[in-house]
């Protein structure tokens, strides 16, 4: 294999869905200024820590670019780890830009672009911060559910909101809002997880009126409204009837999205196939994962897996296999990943041979060095940065159209 790969060859691999790890070796803050849609960020000094987990098959084609000779140093590091097909992007990022190909800002860009496409295609209903604030003041019959990770919810939340992370919504909201007359409002920090969360409930046929909080906590703060912090409200109780109904509805959504189901025997055959990368994720809550999970499966709560797919699965064209003892989280997560043009499977008989304990394949946390400060995190983001972020998200659908490498569809 040539040590150099052209931008046209990379685009062809993406369009043909061939396996490719397209790696940006810059720090996250630089990556967020602009990168190709399916580039995954992995800084040079993290290769030894992250590559074996994030790019598990050593025969994967890995194409690198970076700044100031980083690509050459990165290639040496990958080869020392045993990767046999490592190449540099000929001309680096400048060549991509000079060819007129799209560069996307921010992080988790293609997941966010997909969320915008979903809203554009499905016309996902939403309410403004002012409208939701008025409903709260009126003590209206509403249930506000926060689709972010519990830790994010605890940092700041919409008043009266309950933590129901994204993949849990179809499973738990029927218990949160058992009266079909209750309006369900889904929020996140910005837009993506509220759009995907609200549309998940709509796709699954929840009888309630379901809306997203337009622009999430960013919109709430820009409207000058107060947030809560340090809250611990969570939806935990699950009547058996709710679980059964949610599973039936979720499986129907997965079927419409082209998701395939396999048993343990088929999972073994996938694992024996050394010609393809197979990511294996347990999409339940971290607490459930800790109590018992299938061997070889990494913890990736479903809402975050859809939001941060480029981090969890940087090898575009790989397979993704999902596990969930109740089925609902895996079915709904798989439905979105399939629409994001992933080859995705759900393991059906996932109750035997479980192992307990921490995720042994978890990527060690990163330090603050070179980190990109998200305009939607924390409580101290400048209003101008929040507005600029929203404007960027609004333009993602047109960027996707110009880029033309994604293969996304919306059912």
C-alpha positions in Angstrom: 0.0 0.0 0.0 1.2 3.5 -0.8 2.2 5.6 2.2 0.0 8.4 0.7 -3.7 8.4 0.0 -5.4 11.2 -2.1 -8.5 13.1 -1.0 -10.4 11.5 -3.9 -9.5 8.0 -2.7 -10.7 8.9 0.8 -14.0 10.2 -0.6 -14.4 7.1 -2.7 -13.9 4.9 0.3 -16.5 6.8 2.2 -19.1 6.8 -0.6 -18.6 3.0 -1.2 -18.8 2.4 2.6 -15.4 0.7 2.7 -13.8 0.4 6.1 -11.7 3.5 6.9 -10.4 5.2 10.0 -9.9 8.8 8.8 -7.9 10.3 11.7 -7.3 14.0 12.6 -4.3 14.1 14.9 -4.8 17.7 16.0 -6.0 18.7 19.4 -9.7 19.0 19.8 -9.8 22.8 19.8 -8.1 22.8 16.4 -10.2 20.0 15.1 -13.4 21.9 16.0 -12.3 24.8 13.7 -12.9 22.6 10.6 -12.5 19.0 9.5 -14.0 16.5 6.9 -17.4 15.1 8.0 -16.2 11.6 8.9 -12.8 12.5 10.3 -12.4 11.3 13.8 -10.2 13.3 16.3 -7.4 11.4 18.0 -4.6 13.6 19.2 -1.0 12.4 18.7 -0.2 11.9 22.4 -3.3 9.7 22.9 -2.7 7.1 20.1 -1.3 4.5 22.4 -4.2 4.9 24.9 -7.1 5.1 22.4 -6.3 3.5 19.1 -6.4 -0.2 20.4 -10.0 0.4 21.7 -11.3 2.8 19.0 -9.7 1.0 16.0 -9.7 -2.6 17.2 -8.8 -4.4 13.9 -5.1 -3.9 13.1 -5.7 -4.4 9.4 -8.0 -1.4 9.1 -7.0 1.3 6.6 -6.0 4.2 8.8 -5.5 7.6 7.0 -3.9 10.4 9.0 -3.5 14.1 8.8 -2.4 16.7 11.2 -0.1 19.8 11.7 3.6 20.3 11.6 4.7 16.7 10.8 2.2 15.1 13.3 1.0 12.7 10.6 4.4 11.2 10.0 4.9 10.8 13.8 1.4 9.4 14.1 2.1 6.9 11.4 5.2 5.6 13.3 3.1 5.3 16.5 0.4 3.3 14.7 2.9 1.0 13.1 4.6 0.4 16.4 1.2 -0.7 17.8 1.0 -3.3 14.9 -1.3 -1.5 12.5 -0.3 -2.7 9.0 -2.2 -0.3 6.7 -1.4 3.2 7.7 -1.2 6.1 5.2 -1.0 9.8 5.2 -3.5 12.1 3.5 -1.6 13.5 0.5 -1.5 17.3 0.9 -3.1 17.1 4.3 -6.2 19.1 5.2 -5.1 21.8 2.8 -5.6 19.4 -0.1 -9.1 18.6 1.1 -9.9 22.3 1.3 -8.3 23.1 -2.1 -10.4 20.4 -3.7 -13.5 22.3 -2.7 -14.7 19.6 -0.3 -16.7 20.5 2.8 -15.1 21.2 6.2 -17.4 20.9 9.3 -16.9 22.8 12.5 -17.4 21.8 16.1 -17.3 18.2 17.4 -19.6 15.2 16.8 -20.4 17.0 13.7 -22.0 14.3 11.6 -24.3 13.2 14.5 -25.4 16.8 14.9 -25.9 17.2 11.1 -28.0 14.0 11.1 -30.2 15.4 13.9 -30.8 18.6 11.8 -31.7 16.4 8.8 -34.2 14.5 10.9 -35.9 17.7 12.0 -35.9 19.0 8.4 -37.4 15.8 7.0 -39.8 14.9 9.8 -40.7 18.4 10.9 -40.2 17.5 14.5 -42.4 19.8 16.6 -40.9 22.1 19.1 -41.7 24.9 21.6 -39.6 27.9 22.4 -38.1 28.6 25.8 -40.7 31.4 26.3 -43.6 29.0 25.5 -42.3 26.3 27.8 -41.6 28.8 30.6 -45.2 30.0 30.3 -46.5 26.4 30.6 -44.4 25.9 33.8 -45.7 29.2 35.2 -49.3 28.0 34.5 -48.7 24.7 36.1 -49.8 23.1 32.9 -50.1 19.3 32.4 -46.6 18.8 31.0 -43.6 16.5 31.7 -40.1 17.9 30.9 -37.6 15.1 30.2 -33.9 15.8 29.9 -32.3 13.5 27.3 -28.7 14.2 28.3 -26.4 12.2 30.5 -27.4 12.3 34.1 -24.2 14.2 35.0 -25.0 16.9 32.5 -28.5 17.2 33.9 -27.1 17.6 37.4 -25.0 20.5 36.2 -28.0 22.5 35.0 -31.6 21.6 34.0 -34.9 23.1 33.0 -37.0 23.7 36.1 -39.2 20.6 36.9 -37.2 18.5 34.4 -36.6 14.8 35.0 -33.4 13.0 33.8 -34.3 10.4 31.1 -31.2 9.9 28.9 -32.0 9.6 25.2 -32.1 5.8 24.7 -34.3 5.5 27.8 -37.0 7.7 26.6 -39.2 5.2 24.8 -38.8 2.8 27.7 -39.4 5.2 30.6 -41.6 8.1 29.4 -44.8 6.1 29.4 -44.3 5.7 33.2 -43.3 9.4 33.6 -46.4 10.6 31.7 -49.0 7.8 31.9 -51.9 10.2 31.1 -52.1 10.6 27.3 -53.2 14.2 27.8 -49.8 15.2 29.3 -47.6 17.1 26.9 -44.0 15.7 26.9 -41.2 18.2 26.3 -37.8 16.8 25.5 -34.7 18.9 26.1 -31.0 18.7 25.8 -28.3 21.4 25.9 -28.6 22.4 22.3 -30.6 20.7 19.6 -29.5 17.2 18.6 -30.5 15.1 21.5 -33.9 16.9 22.0 -34.7 16.4 18.3 -33.7 12.8 18.2 -35.4 12.2 21.6 -38.7 13.8 20.7 -38.7 12.0 17.3 -37.9 8.7 19.0 -41.1 9.0 21.1 -43.1 10.1 18.0 -41.7 7.2 15.9 -42.6 4.8 18.7 -46.2 6.0 18.7 -46.4 7.6 22.2 -50.0 8.7 22.4 -49.0 12.0 24.1 -48.3 15.3 22.4 -44.5 15.3 22.1 -42.3 18.4 21.4 -38.6 19.3 21.6 -37.5 22.3 23.6 -36.3 24.5 20.8 -32.5 25.1 21.2 -32.4 23.4 24.6 -30.7 25.0 27.6 -28.9 27.4 25.2 -32.3 28.8 24.1 -33.4 28.8 27.7 -30.4 30.9 28.8 -30.7 33.3 25.8 -34.3 33.9 26.8 -33.0 35.1 30.2 -34.7 32.3 32.1 -33.3 30.6 35.2 -32.0 27.1 35.3 -31.9 24.7 38.2 -28.7 22.8 39.2 -27.8 19.8 41.4 -31.1 18.1 40.9 -31.5 14.3 41.1 -34.9 13.5 39.6 -34.7 10.3 37.6 -37.3 8.0 36.0 -36.5 4.6 37.5 -39.7 2.6 38.1 -40.8 0.3 35.2 -44.1 -1.6 35.3 -44.0 -4.8 33.4 -46.8 -3.7 31.1 -44.9 -0.6 30.1 -41.8 -2.6 29.3 -43.7 -5.0 27.1 -45.5 -2.3 25.2 -42.3 -0.2 24.7 -40.4 -3.2 23.4 -43.1 -4.0 20.8 -43.1 -0.4 19.6 -39.3 -0.1 19.6 -38.9 -3.3 17.6 -41.3 -1.9 15.0 -39.3 1.3 14.7 -36.1 -0.8 14.3 -37.8 -3.0 11.6 -38.8 0.1 9.6 -35.2 1.3 9.8 -33.7 -1.9 8.4 -32.1 -3.2 11.7 -31.1 -6.8 11.8 -31.4 -9.1 14.8 -29.0 -11.9 15.6 -28.5 -14.5 18.3 -25.4 -15.6 20.2 -24.4 -18.1 17.5 -24.4 -15.3 14.8 -22.6 -13.0 17.2 -19.8 -15.7 17.4 -19.6 -15.8 13.6 -19.3 -12.1 13.4 -16.5 -12.2 16.0 -14.7 -14.8 14.0 -14.7 -12.7 10.8 -11.2 -11.0 10.8 -12.0 -9.1 7.6 -14.4 -6.7 9.2 -14.4 -4.4 12.3 -17.3 -5.2 14.7 -18.0 -2.7 17.4 -19.9 -4.2 20.3 -21.8 -1.9 22.7 -24.1 -2.3 25.7 -26.5 0.6 25.4 -28.1 0.4 28.8 -27.3 2.7 31.7 -23.8 2.6 33.3 -25.3 1.1 36.5 -26.9 -1.8 34.6 -23.7 -2.4 32.6 -21.7 -2.6 35.9 -24.2 -5.2 37.3 -23.7 -7.6 34.3 -23.0 -7.4 30.6 -22.0 -9.6 27.7 -18.3 -10.4 27.5 -16.5 -8.1 25.0 -19.2 -5.4 25.0 -18.3 -1.8 25.8 -20.5 0.5 27.8 -22.1 3.1 25.5 -25.5 4.4 26.7 -27.6 4.7 23.6 -28.3 8.4 23.5 -24.6 9.2 23.8 -23.7 6.6 21.2 -25.9 8.4 18.7 -24.6 11.8 19.8 -20.9 10.8 19.8 -20.7 8.1 17.1 -17.4 9.4 15.7 -15.8 8.9 19.1 -17.2 5.4 19.9 -16.9 4.1 16.4 -14.3 6.0 14.3 -14.0 3.2 11.6 -16.6 4.2 9.1 -17.9 1.2 7.3 -17.6 -1.1 10.3 -20.4 -3.2 11.8 -22.1 -2.2 15.1 -23.6 -4.8 17.4 -25.9 -3.6 20.3 -26.9 -5.4 23.5 -29.8 -4.6 25.9 -31.6 -7.1 28.1 -34.9 -5.2 27.7 -34.4 -4.7 24.0 -36.0 -1.2 23.9 -32.8 0.8 24.2 -30.9 -1.3 21.6 -33.8 -1.2 19.2 -34.2 2.6 19.3 -30.4 3.2 19.2 -30.0 0.8 16.3 -32.9 2.5 14.4 -30.9 5.8 14.4 -27.5 4.2 13.6 -29.0 2.4 10.7 -30.4 5.7 9.3 -26.9 7.1 9.8 -25.8 4.4 7.2 -24.2 2.0 9.7 -24.4 -1.8 9.3 -26.1 -2.5 12.7 -27.3 -5.5 14.6 -29.2 -6.2 17.8 -28.4 -9.3 19.9 -31.7 -10.9 20.9 -30.8 -13.6 23.4 -28.5 -11.5 25.6 -29.3 -12.8 29.0 -26.8 -15.7 29.5 -23.1 -15.7 30.3 -23.0 -12.1 31.7 -20.0 -10.8 33.4 -20.0 -8.0 36.0 -17.6 -5.1 36.7 -16.2 -2.0 35.0 -15.8 -1.6 31.3 -12.3 -3.0 30.8 -12.1 -1.4 27.3 -13.2 2.1 28.4 -11.0 4.8 26.9 -9.1 6.6 29.7 -10.5 10.1 30.2 -8.7 13.0 28.5 -7.1 15.9 30.3 -8.1 19.5 29.6 -5.1 20.1 27.3 -6.3 21.2 23.9 -10.0 20.7 24.7 -12.7 22.5 22.8 -15.1 24.4 25.1 -18.6 23.5 23.9 -20.8 26.6 23.8 -23.7 24.5 25.3 -21.9 23.1 28.4 -21.7 24.7 31.8 -23.4 27.9 32.8 -20.9 30.5 31.8 -20.9 30.5 27.9 -21.0 33.9 26.4 -24.4 34.7 24.6 -22.5 35.5 21.4 -20.9 32.0 21.3 -24.3 30.3 22.0 -25.9 32.3 19.1 -23.1 31.5 16.8 -23.4 27.8 17.7 -27.1 27.7 16.9 -26.5 29.5 13.5 -23.9 26.8 12.7 -26.4 24.0 13.5 -29.1 25.6 11.3 -26.7 25.4 8.3 -25.8 21.8 8.7 -28.5 20.4 6.4 -27.2 22.4 3.4 -23.6 21.4 4.3 -24.6 17.7 4.2 -26.2 18.2 0.8 -22.9 19.7 -0.6 -20.7 17.1 1.1 -22.5 14.1 -0.4 -20.6 11.3 1.4 -23.0 10.5 4.2 -25.7 8.2 2.9 -28.1 9.2 5.7 -31.8 8.5 5.3 -34.8 9.3 7.5 -37.8 6.9 7.9 
